Structures are given as C-alpha cells and as structure tokens.
Amino acid sequence: MNKIEKCRLMIVATLKELTDLNVEAISELVLSIPIQTYKKGTVLLNQGDKPDMSYYLLMGLFVSMCVMSMVKKSLLIFI
C-alpha cells in the first residue's frame, strides 16, 4: 500500500466517524479528492503568495518560516 492509499484510508475512517454517509458514498467522495505527495524541502507557498487551493497535512512534517526583517526570523514546526 502506497502513501496515497494510506491517506485515502485515513480520510475514509475520519468521515465514517464524522458523517452519516454510507461507506459507498464516502468512498466515492474520497476518490474525487486530489491527494499529492511532495518531496522534503518543497516550498508550497512563499510569503505574500495567494494560494489557489487548500493544503491539508495527512502525513509528515510541516515547517513554516516567517521572515520579519533581515535580522529576525520566526520558525514554526508542526508535527
């Protein structure tokens, strides 16, 4: 089972708990959701960019860095 299949199973399990939809409807919905994998170090958005989609972390590590001036940097890591 690859990472995308694992993610789809995680979404199905979550939706089973949160909705009254039957398994067939949930499976159809989940198959329509685009799931992408990104290599370590991939920059999804730069400061000031307007996103054209939503990102949801299903596996891995998310790092956000905000540069406030040439001297000061803030680093947030979400696991």
KOLLUM-505946 format. One record per residue: residue number from 1; chain; residue in one letter; x, y, z of N, C-alpha, C in turn. Coordinates in steps of 0.1 Angstrom, whole numbers, always signed. Example, Ala and Ser with C-alpha at 12.3 -4.5 7.8 and 13.67 -1.06 7.14 Angstrom:
<atoms>
i:ch:aa:n_c1:n_c2:n_c3:ca_c1:ca_c2:ca_c3:c_c1:c_c2:c_c3
1:A:A:+132:-57:+78:+123:-45:+78:+132:-33:+78
2:A:S:+128:-22:+71:+137:-11:+71:+129:+0:+79
</atoms>
This chain:
<atoms>
i:ch:aa:n_c1:n_c2:n_c3:ca_c1:ca_c2:ca_c3:c_c1:c_c2:c_c3
1:A:M:+9:-12:+0:+0:+0:+0:+9:+12:+0
2:A:N:+7:+21:-9:+15:+33:-10:+9:+44:-1
3:A:K:+16:+56:-1:+13:+67:+8:-1:+72:+5
4:A:I:-4:+74:-8:-17:+80:-12:-29:+70:-8
5:A:E:-27:+57:-9:-37:+48:-5:-39:+49:+10
6:A:K:-28:+50:+18:-29:+51:+32:-37:+64:+36
7:A:C:-34:+75:+29:-41:+88:+32:-56:+86:+29
8:A:R:-59:+80:+18:-73:+78:+14:-81:+70:+25
9:A:L:-74:+60:+30:-80:+52:+41:-82:+60:+54
10:A:M:-72:+69:+57:-74:+77:+68:-86:+87:+67
11:A:I:-87:+92:+55:-99:+101:+52:-112:+94:+54
12:A:V:-113:+81:+48:-125:+73:+49:-128:+71:+64
13:A:A:-118:+67:+71:-121:+64:+86:-126:+76:+93
14:A:T:-120:+88:+90:-124:+100:+96:-139:+104:+93
15:A:L:-142:+103:+80:-155:+106:+75:-166:+97:+80
16:A:K:-162:+84:+82:-172:+74:+88:-176:+79:+102
17:A:E:-167:+85:+110:-169:+89:+123:-177:+102:+124
18:A:L:-174:+111:+114:-180:+125:+114:-193:+127:+106
19:A:T:-196:+117:+98:-208:+119:+89:-218:+107:+90
20:A:D:-230:+108:+85:-239:+97:+84:-239:+91:+70
21:A:L:-229:+95:+62:-229:+89:+48:-225:+74:+49
22:A:N:-230:+66:+39:-227:+52:+39:-213:+51:+33
23:A:V:-207:+39:+34:-193:+36:+30:-192:+38:+15
24:A:E:-202:+35:+7:-201:+37:-7:-200:+52:-11
25:A:A:-208:+60:-4:-208:+74:-7:-195:+80:-3
26:A:I:-190:+76:+9:-177:+81:+14:-166:+77:+4
27:A:S:-166:+65:+0:-155:+60:-9:-155:+68:-22
28:A:E:-167:+71:-27:-168:+79:-40:-163:+93:-38
29:A:L:-166:+99:-26:-162:+112:-23:-147:+113:-22
30:A:V:-141:+103:-15:-127:+103:-12:-119:+101:-25
31:A:L:-124:+93:-34:-117:+91:-47:-117:+103:-55
32:A:S:-126:+113:-53:-126:+125:-60:-117:+136:-55
33:A:I:-111:+133:-43:-102:+143:-36:-88:+141:-42
34:A:P:-82:+152:-47:-68:+151:-52:-59:+150:-40
35:A:I:-50:+140:-40:-40:+139:-30:-27:+139:-36
36:A:Q:-18:+147:-32:-5:+149:-38:+6:+146:-27
37:A:T:+17:+141:-31:+29:+140:-23:+39:+150:-27
38:A:Y:+47:+155:-17:+58:+165:-20:+71:+160:-14
39:A:K:+81:+162:-21:+95:+159:-16:+99:+168:-4
40:A:K:+107:+163:+4:+112:+171:+15:+119:+184:+10
41:A:G:+115:+195:+16:+121:+208:+12:+113:+215:+1
42:A:T:+102:+209:-3:+94:+216:-13:+87:+228:-7
43:A:V:+88:+240:-14:+81:+252:-9:+68:+253:-16
44:A:L:+57:+252:-8:+43:+253:-14:+39:+267:-16
45:A:L:+42:+276:-7:+38:+290:-8:+50:+299:-3
46:A:N:+52:+310:-10:+61:+320:-5:+53:+331:+2
47:A:Q:+60:+338:+11:+53:+349:+18:+47:+358:+8
48:A:G:+34:+362:+10:+27:+371:+1:+20:+364:-11
49:A:D:+23:+351:-13:+15:+344:-24:+1:+342:-19
50:A:K:-8:+342:-29:-22:+339:-27:-24:+325:-31
51:A:P:-28:+316:-22:-30:+302:-25:-42:+300:-35
52:A:D:-40:+290:-44:-52:+287:-53:-58:+274:-49
53:A:M:-54:+268:-38:-60:+256:-32:-57:+255:-17
54:A:S:-64:+245:-11:-62:+243:+3:-52:+231:+5
55:A:Y:-44:+232:+15:-35:+221:+18:-38:+215:+32
56:A:Y:-39:+202:+32:-41:+195:+45:-30:+185:+47
57:A:L:-24:+185:+58:-13:+176:+60:-18:+163:+66
58:A:L:-16:+152:+59:-21:+139:+63:-9:+131:+69
59:A:M:+3:+133:+64:+14:+125:+69:+26:+135:+68
60:A:G:+35:+134:+78:+48:+141:+76:+49:+153:+85
61:A:L:+58:+162:+81:+61:+174:+89:+59:+186:+81
62:A:F:+54:+196:+88:+51:+209:+81:+59:+220:+88
63:A:V:+67:+227:+80:+75:+238:+86:+71:+251:+79
64:A:S:+69:+261:+88:+65:+275:+83:+75:+285:+88
65:A:M:+81:+293:+79:+91:+303:+84:+86:+316:+79
66:A:C:+86:+326:+89:+82:+339:+86:+94:+348:+88
67:A:V:+98:+356:+78:+110:+365:+79:+104:+379:+81
68:A:M:+106:+384:+93:+100:+397:+97:+110:+409:+94
69:A:S:+122:+406:+93:+132:+416:+89:+145:+409:+85
70:A:M:+155:+416:+81:+167:+409:+77:+174:+402:+89
71:A:V:+171:+407:+101:+178:+401:+113:+169:+391:+120
72:A:K:+156:+393:+120:+147:+384:+128:+140:+374:+119
73:A:K:+140:+362:+124:+133:+351:+117:+125:+343:+127
74:A:S:+113:+339:+123:+105:+330:+132:+103:+317:+124
75:A:L:+104:+306:+132:+103:+293:+126:+92:+285:+134
76:A:L:+82:+280:+127:+72:+272:+133:+72:+258:+127
77:A:I:+72:+248:+135:+72:+234:+131:+60:+227:+136
78:A:F:+52:+221:+127:+40:+214:+131:+42:+199:+128
79:A:I:+39:+191:+138:+41:+176:+135:+27:+170:+136
</atoms>
